[in-house]
């Protein structure tokens, strides 16, 4: 199983990290232990959203589309913020 996920920084609650992985526990630990260079200044994180996919290509495709398209990411992040 592969996952597209969104993490929210506990340090800056307006910062959301978007990624994909096949092991959510390990990946969240990597972010929180500052092993991911791009997210290090914003650690620690909490998982606020995820979607499960059967293939790596599908999860990475979703990650790419959310990162590249404001018409996808803006409403998605708005919906996430409303539930927090």
Phi and psi restraints in degrees (range 20) as a CNS / XPLOR table:
assign (resid 1 and name C) (resid 2 and name N)
       (resid 2 and name CA) (resid 2 and name C) 1.0 -117.0 20.0 2
assign (resid 2 and name N) (resid 2 and name CA)
       (resid 2 and name C) (resid 3 and name N) 1.0 152.2 20.0 2
assign (resid 2 and name C) (resid 3 and name N)
       (resid 3 and name CA) (resid 3 and name C) 1.0 -131.8 20.0 2
assign (resid 3 and name N) (resid 3 and name CA)
       (resid 3 and name C) (resid 4 and name N) 1.0 139.5 20.0 2
assign (resid 3 and name C) (resid 4 and name N)
       (resid 4 and name CA) (resid 4 and name C) 1.0 -98.4 20.0 2
assign (resid 4 and name N) (resid 4 and name CA)
       (resid 4 and name C) (resid 5 and name N) 1.0 133.1 20.0 2
assign (resid 4 and name C) (resid 5 and name N)
       (resid 5 and name CA) (resid 5 and name C) 1.0 -138.3 20.0 2
assign (resid 5 and name N) (resid 5 and name CA)
       (resid 5 and name C) (resid 6 and name N) 1.0 158.7 20.0 2
assign (resid 5 and name C) (resid 6 and name N)
       (resid 6 and name CA) (resid 6 and name C) 1.0 -129.9 20.0 2
assign (resid 6 and name N) (resid 6 and name CA)
       (resid 6 and name C) (resid 7 and name N) 1.0 128.6 20.0 2
assign (resid 6 and name C) (resid 7 and name N)
       (resid 7 and name CA) (resid 7 and name C) 1.0 -110.6 20.0 2
assign (resid 7 and name N) (resid 7 and name CA)
       (resid 7 and name C) (resid 8 and name N) 1.0 146.5 20.0 2
assign (resid 7 and name C) (resid 8 and name N)
       (resid 8 and name CA) (resid 8 and name C) 1.0 -112.0 20.0 2
assign (resid 8 and name N) (resid 8 and name CA)
       (resid 8 and name C) (resid 9 and name N) 1.0 133.5 20.0 2
assign (resid 8 and name C) (resid 9 and name N)
       (resid 9 and name CA) (resid 9 and name C) 1.0 -70.8 20.0 2
assign (resid 9 and name N) (resid 9 and name CA)
       (resid 9 and name C) (resid 10 and name N) 1.0 136.3 20.0 2
assign (resid 9 and name C) (resid 10 and name N)
       (resid 10 and name CA) (resid 10 and name C) 1.0 -81.4 20.0 2
assign (resid 10 and name N) (resid 10 and name CA)
       (resid 10 and name C) (resid 11 and name N) 1.0 -21.0 20.0 2
assign (resid 10 and name C) (resid 11 and name N)
       (resid 11 and name CA) (resid 11 and name C) 1.0 -80.1 20.0 2
assign (resid 11 and name N) (resid 11 and name CA)
       (resid 11 and name C) (resid 12 and name N) 1.0 -41.7 20.0 2
assign (resid 11 and name C) (resid 12 and name N)
       (resid 12 and name CA) (resid 12 and name C) 1.0 -132.3 20.0 2
assign (resid 12 and name N) (resid 12 and name CA)
       (resid 12 and name C) (resid 13 and name N) 1.0 96.8 20.0 2
assign (resid 12 and name C) (resid 13 and name N)
       (resid 13 and name CA) (resid 13 and name C) 1.0 -67.4 20.0 2
assign (resid 13 and name N) (resid 13 and name CA)
       (resid 13 and name C) (resid 14 and name N) 1.0 -6.1 20.0 2
assign (resid 13 and name C) (resid 14 and name N)
       (resid 14 and name CA) (resid 14 and name C) 1.0 -91.1 20.0 2
assign (resid 14 and name N) (resid 14 and name CA)
       (resid 14 and name C) (resid 15 and name N) 1.0 -2.9 20.0 2
assign (resid 14 and name C) (resid 15 and name N)
       (resid 15 and name CA) (resid 15 and name C) 1.0 -98.9 20.0 2
assign (resid 15 and name N) (resid 15 and name CA)
       (resid 15 and name C) (resid 16 and name N) 1.0 125.7 20.0 2
assign (resid 15 and name C) (resid 16 and name N)
       (resid 16 and name CA) (resid 16 and name C) 1.0 -122.9 20.0 2
assign (resid 16 and name N) (resid 16 and name CA)
       (resid 16 and name C) (resid 17 and name N) 1.0 129.3 20.0 2
assign (resid 16 and name C) (resid 17 and name N)
       (resid 17 and name CA) (resid 17 and name C) 1.0 -101.0 20.0 2
assign (resid 17 and name N) (resid 17 and name CA)
       (resid 17 and name C) (resid 18 and name N) 1.0 132.3 20.0 2
assign (resid 17 and name C) (resid 18 and name N)
       (resid 18 and name CA) (resid 18 and name C) 1.0 -115.1 20.0 2
assign (resid 18 and name N) (resid 18 and name CA)
       (resid 18 and name C) (resid 19 and name N) 1.0 133.0 20.0 2
assign (resid 18 and name C) (resid 19 and name N)
       (resid 19 and name CA) (resid 19 and name C) 1.0 -158.3 20.0 2
assign (resid 19 and name N) (resid 19 and name CA)
       (resid 19 and name C) (resid 20 and name N) 1.0 -174.2 20.0 2
assign (resid 19 and name C) (resid 20 and name N)
       (resid 20 and name CA) (resid 20 and name C) 1.0 -141.6 20.0 2
assign (resid 20 and name N) (resid 20 and name CA)
       (resid 20 and name C) (resid 21 and name N) 1.0 152.3 20.0 2
assign (resid 20 and name C) (resid 21 and name N)
       (resid 21 and name CA) (resid 21 and name C) 1.0 -163.5 20.0 2
assign (resid 21 and name N) (resid 21 and name CA)
       (resid 21 and name C) (resid 22 and name N) 1.0 165.6 20.0 2
assign (resid 21 and name C) (resid 22 and name N)
       (resid 22 and name CA) (resid 22 and name C) 1.0 -107.0 20.0 2
assign (resid 22 and name N) (resid 22 and name CA)
       (resid 22 and name C) (resid 23 and name N) 1.0 3.2 20.0 2
assign (resid 22 and name C) (resid 23 and name N)
       (resid 23 and name CA) (resid 23 and name C) 1.0 -146.2 20.0 2
assign (resid 23 and name N) (resid 23 and name CA)
       (resid 23 and name C) (resid 24 and name N) 1.0 94.8 20.0 2
assign (resid 23 and name C) (resid 24 and name N)
       (resid 24 and name CA) (resid 24 and name C) 1.0 -63.0 20.0 2
assign (resid 24 and name N) (resid 24 and name CA)
       (resid 24 and name C) (resid 25 and name N) 1.0 -43.5 20.0 2
assign (resid 24 and name C) (resid 25 and name N)
       (resid 25 and name CA) (resid 25 and name C) 1.0 -59.9 20.0 2
assign (resid 25 and name N) (resid 25 and name CA)
       (resid 25 and name C) (resid 26 and name N) 1.0 -47.6 20.0 2
assign (resid 25 and name C) (resid 26 and name N)
       (resid 26 and name CA) (resid 26 and name C) 1.0 -63.2 20.0 2
assign (resid 26 and name N) (resid 26 and name CA)
       (resid 26 and name C) (resid 27 and name N) 1.0 -44.3 20.0 2
assign (resid 26 and name C) (resid 27 and name N)
       (resid 27 and name CA) (resid 27 and name C) 1.0 -67.4 20.0 2
assign (resid 27 and name N) (resid 27 and name CA)
       (resid 27 and name C) (resid 28 and name N) 1.0 -41.4 20.0 2
assign (resid 27 and name C) (resid 28 and name N)
       (resid 28 and name CA) (resid 28 and name C) 1.0 -62.1 20.0 2
assign (resid 28 and name N) (resid 28 and name CA)
       (resid 28 and name C) (resid 29 and name N) 1.0 -41.4 20.0 2
assign (resid 28 and name C) (resid 29 and name N)
       (resid 29 and name CA) (resid 29 and name C) 1.0 -62.4 20.0 2
assign (resid 29 and name N) (resid 29 and name CA)
       (resid 29 and name C) (resid 30 and name N) 1.0 -40.0 20.0 2
assign (resid 29 and name C) (resid 30 and name N)
       (resid 30 and name CA) (resid 30 and name C) 1.0 -61.2 20.0 2
assign (resid 30 and name N) (resid 30 and name CA)
       (resid 30 and name C) (resid 31 and name N) 1.0 -43.8 20.0 2
assign (resid 30 and name C) (resid 31 and name N)
       (resid 31 and name CA) (resid 31 and name C) 1.0 -63.4 20.0 2
assign (resid 31 and name N) (resid 31 and name CA)
       (resid 31 and name C) (resid 32 and name N) 1.0 -46.5 20.0 2
assign (resid 31 and name C) (resid 32 and name N)
       (resid 32 and name CA) (resid 32 and name C) 1.0 -71.6 20.0 2
assign (resid 32 and name N) (resid 32 and name CA)
       (resid 32 and name C) (resid 33 and name N) 1.0 -23.7 20.0 2
assign (resid 32 and name C) (resid 33 and name N)
       (resid 33 and name CA) (resid 33 and name C) 1.0 -93.7 20.0 2
assign (resid 33 and name N) (resid 33 and name CA)
       (resid 33 and name C) (resid 34 and name N) 1.0 12.4 20.0 2
assign (resid 33 and name C) (resid 34 and name N)
       (resid 34 and name CA) (resid 34 and name C) 1.0 58.8 20.0 2
assign (resid 34 and name N) (resid 34 and name CA)
       (resid 34 and name C) (resid 35 and name N) 1.0 39.7 20.0 2
assign (resid 34 and name C) (resid 35 and name N)
       (resid 35 and name CA) (resid 35 and name C) 1.0 -94.6 20.0 2
assign (resid 35 and name N) (resid 35 and name CA)
       (resid 35 and name C) (resid 36 and name N) 1.0 -5.6 20.0 2
assign (resid 35 and name C) (resid 36 and name N)
       (resid 36 and name CA) (resid 36 and name C) 1.0 -108.8 20.0 2
assign (resid 36 and name N) (resid 36 and name CA)
       (resid 36 and name C) (resid 37 and name N) 1.0 109.3 20.0 2
assign (resid 36 and name C) (resid 37 and name N)
       (resid 37 and name CA) (resid 37 and name C) 1.0 -56.0 20.0 2
assign (resid 37 and name N) (resid 37 and name CA)
       (resid 37 and name C) (resid 38 and name N) 1.0 -43.9 20.0 2
assign (resid 37 and name C) (resid 38 and name N)
       (resid 38 and name CA) (resid 38 and name C) 1.0 -67.8 20.0 2
assign (resid 38 and name N) (resid 38 and name CA)
       (resid 38 and name C) (resid 39 and name N) 1.0 -22.7 20.0 2
assign (resid 38 and name C) (resid 39 and name N)
       (resid 39 and name CA) (resid 39 and name C) 1.0 -107.2 20.0 2
assign (resid 39 and name N) (resid 39 and name CA)
       (resid 39 and name C) (resid 40 and name N) 1.0 -2.6 20.0 2
assign (resid 39 and name C) (resid 40 and name N)
       (resid 40 and name CA) (resid 40 and name C) 1.0 -51.6 20.0 2
assign (resid 40 and name N) (resid 40 and name CA)
       (resid 40 and name C) (resid 41 and name N) 1.0 -44.9 20.0 2
assign (resid 40 and name C) (resid 41 and name N)
       (resid 41 and name CA) (resid 41 and name C) 1.0 -65.7 20.0 2
assign (resid 41 and name N) (resid 41 and name CA)
       (resid 41 and name C) (resid 42 and name N) 1.0 -16.3 20.0 2
assign (resid 41 and name C) (resid 42 and name N)
       (resid 42 and name CA) (resid 42 and name C) 1.0 -105.4 20.0 2
assign (resid 42 and name N) (resid 42 and name CA)
       (resid 42 and name C) (resid 43 and name N) 1.0 -1.5 20.0 2
assign (resid 42 and name C) (resid 43 and name N)
       (resid 43 and name CA) (resid 43 and name C) 1.0 -66.6 20.0 2
assign (resid 43 and name N) (resid 43 and name CA)
       (resid 43 and name C) (resid 44 and name N) 1.0 149.2 20.0 2
assign (resid 43 and name C) (resid 44 and name N)
       (resid 44 and name CA) (resid 44 and name C) 1.0 -86.0 20.0 2
assign (resid 44 and name N) (resid 44 and name CA)
       (resid 44 and name C) (resid 45 and name N) 1.0 166.8 20.0 2
assign (resid 44 and name C) (resid 45 and name N)
       (resid 45 and name CA) (resid 45 and name C) 1.0 -124.5 20.0 2
assign (resid 45 and name N) (resid 45 and name CA)
       (resid 45 and name C) (resid 46 and name N) 1.0 160.3 20.0 2
assign (resid 45 and name C) (resid 46 and name N)
       (resid 46 and name CA) (resid 46 and name C) 1.0 -129.2 20.0 2
assign (resid 46 and name N) (resid 46 and name CA)
       (resid 46 and name C) (resid 47 and name N) 1.0 145.3 20.0 2
assign (resid 46 and name C) (resid 47 and name N)
       (resid 47 and name CA) (resid 47 and name C) 1.0 -75.0 20.0 2
assign (resid 47 and name N) (resid 47 and name CA)
       (resid 47 and name C) (resid 48 and name N) 1.0 124.0 20.0 2
assign (resid 47 and name C) (resid 48 and name N)
       (resid 48 and name CA) (resid 48 and name C) 1.0 -116.4 20.0 2
assign (resid 48 and name N) (resid 48 and name CA)
       (resid 48 and name C) (resid 49 and name N) 1.0 -12.6 20.0 2
assign (resid 48 and name C) (resid 49 and name N)
       (resid 49 and name CA) (resid 49 and name C) 1.0 -164.4 20.0 2
assign (resid 49 and name N) (resid 49 and name CA)
       (resid 49 and name C) (resid 50 and name N) 1.0 144.0 20.0 2
assign (resid 49 and name C) (resid 50 and name N)
       (resid 50 and name CA) (resid 50 and name C) 1.0 -155.2 20.0 2
assign (resid 50 and name N) (resid 50 and name CA)
       (resid 50 and name C) (resid 51 and name N) 1.0 157.2 20.0 2
assign (resid 50 and name C) (resid 51 and name N)
       (resid 51 and name CA) (resid 51 and name C) 1.0 -131.0 20.0 2
assign (resid 51 and name N) (resid 51 and name CA)
       (resid 51 and name C) (resid 52 and name N) 1.0 139.7 20.0 2
assign (resid 51 and name C) (resid 52 and name N)
       (resid 52 and name CA) (resid 52 and name C) 1.0 -100.5 20.0 2
assign (resid 52 and name N) (resid 52 and name CA)
       (resid 52 and name C) (resid 53 and name N) 1.0 141.3 20.0 2
assign (resid 52 and name C) (resid 53 and name N)
       (resid 53 and name CA) (resid 53 and name C) 1.0 -134.0 20.0 2
assign (resid 53 and name N) (resid 53 and name CA)
       (resid 53 and name C) (resid 54 and name N) 1.0 154.3 20.0 2
assign (resid 53 and name C) (resid 54 and name N)
       (resid 54 and name CA) (resid 54 and name C) 1.0 -80.0 20.0 2
assign (resid 54 and name N) (resid 54 and name CA)
       (resid 54 and name C) (resid 55 and name N) 1.0 -25.1 20.0 2
assign (resid 54 and name C) (resid 55 and name N)
       (resid 55 and name CA) (resid 55 and name C) 1.0 -127.2 20.0 2
assign (resid 55 and name N) (resid 55 and name CA)
       (resid 55 and name C) (resid 56 and name N) 1.0 155.6 20.0 2
assign (resid 55 and name C) (resid 56 and name N)
       (resid 56 and name CA) (resid 56 and name C) 1.0 -62.6 20.0 2
assign (resid 56 and name N) (resid 56 and name CA)
       (resid 56 and name C) (resid 57 and name N) 1.0 -41.8 20.0 2
assign (resid 56 and name C) (resid 57 and name N)
       (resid 57 and name CA) (resid 57 and name C) 1.0 -59.6 20.0 2
assign (resid 57 and name N) (resid 57 and name CA)
       (resid 57 and name C) (resid 58 and name N) 1.0 -39.8 20.0 2
assign (resid 57 and name C) (resid 58 and name N)
       (resid 58 and name CA) (resid 58 and name C) 1.0 -67.5 20.0 2
assign (resid 58 and name N) (resid 58 and name CA)
       (resid 58 and name C) (resid 59 and name N) 1.0 -43.7 20.0 2
assign (resid 58 and name C) (resid 59 and name N)
       (resid 59 and name CA) (resid 59 and name C) 1.0 -65.5 20.0 2
assign (resid 59 and name N) (resid 59 and name CA)
       (resid 59 and name C) (resid 60 and name N) 1.0 -44.0 20.0 2
assign (resid 59 and name C) (resid 60 and name N)
       (resid 60 and name CA) (resid 60 and name C) 1.0 -69.4 20.0 2
assign (resid 60 and name N) (resid 60 and name CA)
       (resid 60 and name C) (resid 61 and name N) 1.0 -33.1 20.0 2
assign (resid 60 and name C) (resid 61 and name N)
       (resid 61 and name CA) (resid 61 and name C) 1.0 -63.7 20.0 2
assign (resid 61 and name N) (resid 61 and name CA)
       (resid 61 and name C) (resid 62 and name N) 1.0 -42.4 20.0 2
assign (resid 61 and name C) (resid 62 and name N)
       (resid 62 and name CA) (resid 62 and name C) 1.0 -64.1 20.0 2
assign (resid 62 and name N) (resid 62 and name CA)
       (resid 62 and name C) (resid 63 and name N) 1.0 -43.9 20.0 2
assign (resid 62 and name C) (resid 63 and name N)
       (resid 63 and name CA) (resid 63 and name C) 1.0 -57.4 20.0 2
assign (resid 63 and name N) (resid 63 and name CA)
       (resid 63 and name C) (resid 64 and name N) 1.0 -47.6 20.0 2
assign (resid 63 and name C) (resid 64 and name N)
       (resid 64 and name CA) (resid 64 and name C) 1.0 -62.0 20.0 2
assign (resid 64 and name N) (resid 64 and name CA)
       (resid 64 and name C) (resid 65 and name N) 1.0 -43.9 20.0 2
assign (resid 64 and name C) (resid 65 and name N)
       (resid 65 and name CA) (resid 65 and name C) 1.0 -66.5 20.0 2
assign (resid 65 and name N) (resid 65 and name CA)
       (resid 65 and name C) (resid 66 and name N) 1.0 -38.1 20.0 2
assign (resid 65 and name C) (resid 66 and name N)
       (resid 66 and name CA) (resid 66 and name C) 1.0 -68.7 20.0 2
assign (resid 66 and name N) (resid 66 and name CA)
       (resid 66 and name C) (resid 67 and name N) 1.0 -41.7 20.0 2
assign (resid 66 and name C) (resid 67 and name N)
       (resid 67 and name CA) (resid 67 and name C) 1.0 -67.6 20.0 2
assign (resid 67 and name N) (resid 67 and name CA)
       (resid 67 and name C) (resid 68 and name N) 1.0 -34.2 20.0 2
assign (resid 67 and name C) (resid 68 and name N)
       (resid 68 and name CA) (resid 68 and name C) 1.0 -88.1 20.0 2
assign (resid 68 and name N) (resid 68 and name CA)
       (resid 68 and name C) (resid 69 and name N) 1.0 -21.8 20.0 2
assign (resid 68 and name C) (resid 69 and name N)
       (resid 69 and name CA) (resid 69 and name C) 1.0 -115.5 20.0 2
assign (resid 69 and name N) (resid 69 and name CA)
       (resid 69 and name C) (resid 70 and name N) 1.0 113.0 20.0 2
assign (resid 69 and name C) (resid 70 and name N)
       (resid 70 and name CA) (resid 70 and name C) 1.0 -64.1 20.0 2
assign (resid 70 and name N) (resid 70 and name CA)
       (resid 70 and name C) (resid 71 and name N) 1.0 -29.2 20.0 2
assign (resid 70 and name C) (resid 71 and name N)
       (resid 71 and name CA) (resid 71 and name C) 1.0 -69.2 20.0 2
assign (resid 71 and name N) (resid 71 and name CA)
       (resid 71 and name C) (resid 72 and name N) 1.0 -16.1 20.0 2
assign (resid 71 and name C) (resid 72 and name N)
       (resid 72 and name CA) (resid 72 and name C) 1.0 -98.0 20.0 2
assign (resid 72 and name N) (resid 72 and name CA)
       (resid 72 and name C) (resid 73 and name N) 1.0 -51.1 20.0 2
assign (resid 72 and name C) (resid 73 and name N)
       (resid 73 and name CA) (resid 73 and name C) 1.0 -70.0 20.0 2
assign (resid 73 and name N) (resid 73 and name CA)
       (resid 73 and name C) (resid 74 and name N) 1.0 -36.3 20.0 2
assign (resid 73 and name C) (resid 74 and name N)
       (resid 74 and name CA) (resid 74 and name C) 1.0 -62.8 20.0 2
assign (resid 74 and name N) (resid 74 and name CA)
       (resid 74 and name C) (resid 75 and name N) 1.0 -52.4 20.0 2
assign (resid 74 and name C) (resid 75 and name N)
       (resid 75 and name CA) (resid 75 and name C) 1.0 -65.4 20.0 2
assign (resid 75 and name N) (resid 75 and name CA)
       (resid 75 and name C) (resid 76 and name N) 1.0 -34.8 20.0 2
assign (resid 75 and name C) (resid 76 and name N)
       (resid 76 and name CA) (resid 76 and name C) 1.0 -64.7 20.0 2
assign (resid 76 and name N) (resid 76 and name CA)
       (resid 76 and name C) (resid 77 and name N) 1.0 -47.3 20.0 2
assign (resid 76 and name C) (resid 77 and name N)
       (resid 77 and name CA) (resid 77 and name C) 1.0 -66.1 20.0 2
assign (resid 77 and name N) (resid 77 and name CA)
       (resid 77 and name C) (resid 78 and name N) 1.0 -35.6 20.0 2
assign (resid 77 and name C) (resid 78 and name N)
       (resid 78 and name CA) (resid 78 and name C) 1.0 -62.1 20.0 2
assign (resid 78 and name N) (resid 78 and name CA)
       (resid 78 and name C) (resid 79 and name N) 1.0 -44.2 20.0 2
assign (resid 78 and name C) (resid 79 and name N)
       (resid 79 and name CA) (resid 79 and name C) 1.0 -63.9 20.0 2
assign (resid 79 and name N) (resid 79 and name CA)
       (resid 79 and name C) (resid 80 and name N) 1.0 -39.8 20.0 2
assign (resid 79 and name C) (resid 80 and name N)
       (resid 80 and name CA) (resid 80 and name C) 1.0 -64.4 20.0 2
assign (resid 80 and name N) (resid 80 and name CA)
       (resid 80 and name C) (resid 81 and name N) 1.0 -46.7 20.0 2
assign (resid 80 and name C) (resid 81 and name N)
       (resid 81 and name CA) (resid 81 and name C) 1.0 -60.1 20.0 2
assign (resid 81 and name N) (resid 81 and name CA)
       (resid 81 and name C) (resid 82 and name N) 1.0 -35.8 20.0 2
assign (resid 81 and name C) (resid 82 and name N)
       (resid 82 and name CA) (resid 82 and name C) 1.0 -66.0 20.0 2
assign (resid 82 and name N) (resid 82 and name CA)
       (resid 82 and name C) (resid 83 and name N) 1.0 -26.1 20.0 2
assign (resid 82 and name C) (resid 83 and name N)
       (resid 83 and name CA) (resid 83 and name C) 1.0 -91.9 20.0 2
assign (resid 83 and name N) (resid 83 and name CA)
       (resid 83 and name C) (resid 84 and name N) 1.0 -10.2 20.0 2
